[in-house]
Amino acid sequence: MTETVQVTAVRDRDLEAILGRFGLVEKMNDGLLDCESCTRVLTWENLGAMLVKKKKLVLYCDLSECIECAAKGGK
C-alpha cells in the first residue's frame, strides 16, 4: 500500500529533521544539492518543495515553475 501525504508548511526544525532522515543535512549545508527541475543550487532559504520517489527524497527550489513541477509529481 502506498500512502501519499501532502504537507503545506514545515517548521525549520522539522525541515532539518526530514532532510536528516535521508542523510541530506550536510549536503544541504555544503551547497551540494540541486533542484530536480532547474538544477539551481538549493539552500535552506530557497528550498520550495519535496517529494519522496522510490524511497528517495527529491528536492525543488522555490521558483514557481519548479513548485508546479513538484505539485504534478515531478519529472
N, C-alpha and C positions, 0 to 999 in steps of 0.2 A: 504494500500500500504506500503510495506517495502522498505526502501532505504538503500543501502549499500554504505558506503564511506570509501575508503582506504586512510589512511594518512601515508606518508612515513617518515616524520620528524615532530617533535613538539618542539617548543622552551620551555625552562624550565618554564617560567611564564605561558605558555599555558597549560603545563602538570599539573601544580598545579591547574589551573582553571578547567581542565577536571576532575581531581580527586575530586575537591571541589564540583562539580555538583552532584557527587554521595556520598558525605559525607565521603570521604576516606582520606583526608589530614592528620587528626590527627592519624588515624590508621597507615598510612604510616610512619609518624614521630615517632610513638611509636614502630615500628617494629612488627606490628600485622597483616600484610598482607603476604600471601604466594602465590607463583607461582601456578597457576592452574594445571600445568603439573607435576612439580617435587617437589612441596611443599617447595622449598627453600624460606627463608625469603626474602621479597622484600625490597629494599631500593631505594632511588631516583637514585642512581648510577647504579643499576643492573636491573631496570625496562626496559624490552625489547619490550613488545607488549601489546596491549589492544584490547578487543573485547566487544561489547555490545551484551549480550544474554539475552533474556527475560527481557529486561529493566534493567539488572544488568551489571555493568562493571566488566569484567573478566580480570585479570592481569597475565602476564607471565614474567619470568625473561629473561635475555639476553643470556642464553645458546642456542646454535644453534638448538638443538632438541626441545626446548620449543618454540622458534620463529617459527620453522617449524610447530609445532602443532597448534599454533595460526593461521598461514597462511592457514592451512587446515580447519579452523573453530572451532578449539578446540576439546576437547574430549567429 
